[in-house]
């Protein structure tokens, strides 16, 4: 399956995917054909969907935990030649939108007065993925985009080097550091479990402390009443405490 955002919604990408035997799941641009298809979806076709973890809607700048989804038959690239047209499904997610200015800026002020609509095109049969399952599956393509953003805002900001070997070594180190940060965040849990790498580095990894030595042991003195002391202690205890003794049954 090829999952991508609207930048890859093109007949050439679709042809390459189909030639390679892949299904499509690509965000569509809100053009006239898509708006017309959405407008024809009956009111009773919309299903409520709840997200266990709220998703961030960049267009509205809000966290969304509930929405509605529906779908309709759709032929992508209908303005192209017959061989370039791709039949499939248009899966649409709508979220409440009360900001009239944002709707007008998005060109949705006349047709869509209550909701903001996000649509993607997929060739995956409904028997394989239902409407809700297709929506959930498509949104997962943003995970790798967030990983790329994390890396570009961190270690990959220092690339490229003029030497291929140096680039390869730095990329491996960057991947290892990213995995360690995400593991640390998962161990800490709570709000930091989903925090960005920059926040983890600032609050946990580069936490200011004083190192003391006593009885051949190193002691780390954290700032008094540090806001993140408990979180650091949880990570420290989990990673450095002796393993629990095995229990025989």
N, C-alpha and C positions, 0 to 999 in steps of 0.2 A: 504494500500500500504506500502510495506517495501522498504525504500530508504536507501542506504548505499554505502560506498566506496568499493574499490577493496578488502579490507581485508575480506569482507563478501561474496565474490563471490565464493561460494562453493555449491556442490550438497546437503550437509546436511542443509545449510541455506535455499536453495530453497525448499527442501522437507518440512521443518518446516513451511515456509511461505504458501506453497500450502495446507498443512494440516490444517492450521489455516484460510484458505480462503482468504489469502492476495495476491495481485499482487506484482510482483517484479520490482524494478528499481535500479539496482546495477551496479556500475562502474566495468568494466572488465580489466583484465591485458592484456597488449599488447603482447600476445603470437602468435604463428605461425598461429593458426586458425583465430584469430581476424584480423591479418594483411592480411591474404588471403581474408577474407570477405570484408575488406575495399578496397583492391586493385581491387575488382570486381565491385565496385560501379561506374556506368558510370558518365562521367563528367557533363552531363546535369541534373543529379539528385541532385546536390548540390544547396541548397537554401541559399541566404544571410539572415542573422539574425542580428538585431541591438539590443543592450542592452541599455535600458533607463539609467541605472546606470552601469558604467564600472565595470567589474568583474576582480578580481586579479588572474592572472595565475601564480601559484607558480612555475611551471616548468620553465617558461621563465622569471619570475620576472617582468612581465609587466602588465599594466592595459589594458584590452581588451574591446572595445566597439562594434566591428564588427567581425563576423565570418561567417562560412558556416556550414550548417547542412544537413545531408542526413541519410538515413537508408536502411537497407537490412534485409531480412529474415535471421534468425540465430537460430541454435539449440545449446543451452548451454550444456556443459558437454557431448559433443558427444563421448568422449573416455570412458564414463561410460556405464553401462548397459542400456538397453532400458527404463526401468522403472525410471531411474535416469535422463534421458535426458529431457530437457525442451525446447519446441519450443517457439519462440518469435521474438522480433525485436532487431536488433543491431543499435542503434542510435549513430551517430558519429558527433562530432563537430571538425572542423579544423580551425586553426588559422595560419597566416603566421609565418614562422620561417626562419630567415636568418642566424642563428648561426649554422654553420656546426658542431662545436664541441659538442653542446648540442644534435643535432640529432644523432651523432655518439655514444654519451654516452647513449642515449635512445634506441640504436639499430635500428634507423630509417634512417640511412644514405643511404642505398641502395635503399629502396623502396620509402621512403618519402623524397624528396629532397627540397620541397618548403614549406610544411605545417607541423605543429605539430598536431597530432590527439589525441582526447580524446573520448573514446567510453564507452557506458553503455548498458546493456542488460535490456530489459523490456518485461513483459508479458501483459502489458496494450494494448488493441486493438487500432489500428489506428483510428477507428471510435470514440473512447473515447478521445484520445489525439493525435493530429497531430504531425508531426515530431518536429516542433518548440515548440509546447506546451509541448511535452514530455521532450525536452531539458530544457526548463524553469522550469518545475516541478521537474526534477531530481536535478538540481543545488541548489534547495532550501534546500536539505538535509545538505548543508554546514552551514546553519544558526545556527543550534543547536551546531555544532562543534565549531563555533566561540564563542557561549555563554559559552560552557564548557571551552574553552581556557581562556576566560575572568575571569571566576570564579576560575579556578585553578591558574591563575596568581595573584589573589587577595585574597578574604577571605577564599577560600577553601584550600589555601596553609597552613593554620594552622590546618587542620584536618588530621587524625581523633584524637578524644580524647578517653580516656579509658572508658568513660561513654556514653551510648547510648543517654540519655536525653540531654547531652551537645551537642552531634553531631546534634541531631534533632533541638535544639534551634539555633545553629550556622547556620545550613542550611537554616532555615526560615529567619534569619537575613540577610544572604548572598543574598537570592532571593529578599528580599525587597530592599536591597541596590542596587542590579543590576537594578531592575525595576525603582528605583528613578533616578539612573544615566542616564539610557536610556531616561527617560522622560525629564530630564533636558537637555540632548543633543538635543532632538527633539525641545524643546522650544527655545533653543539658535539658532538652525538652522545653515545654511551655512556649512562650512567645518567640524565644530564640531558635526554636526548632525550624522555623520557616524564615528566619531573618537572613538578610543578604550577607555575603561573605565579608563585605566591608564592615558591617555591624559586628560580626563575630570577631574579626581582627581587632576592632577598636575596643570592644567591651570585655573580651576574654583573653585573646592571644597577647595583645600588647598592653595588658593591664599593668599599671605601675606598681612596683613592689620593691622591698628591700631584702636582700639575701644575707642571712646570718648563718654562722657555723657554730654548732654546739654538740659536743660529744660525738664528733666525727659524723655529724648529720647536718645536712643543709636545711635551713628553715626559711620559708618564704613568708615575709611579713607583708600582708596586703594592707591597703589604705583602711583607716578606721571608718567603720560604717559604710563601706563600699556598697553601692547599689547592686553590684554584680557578684559580690562575695559568695553568696549561696550558690549561684550558678557555677562559679569557678570551683567551689568545693565539691559540687556534684560531679563535675568532670574529672577533677583530681582523684576523688575517691573511687570512681568507676575504673579509671585507667591505671592507677598505681596501687590500689589495695590488693592484698594477696587474694588469690582465688578462693572461693568458698570450698570447704571440705566436701568431698563426695559423700553421699549418703546411700548406704546399702539398704535395699528393700528385702 
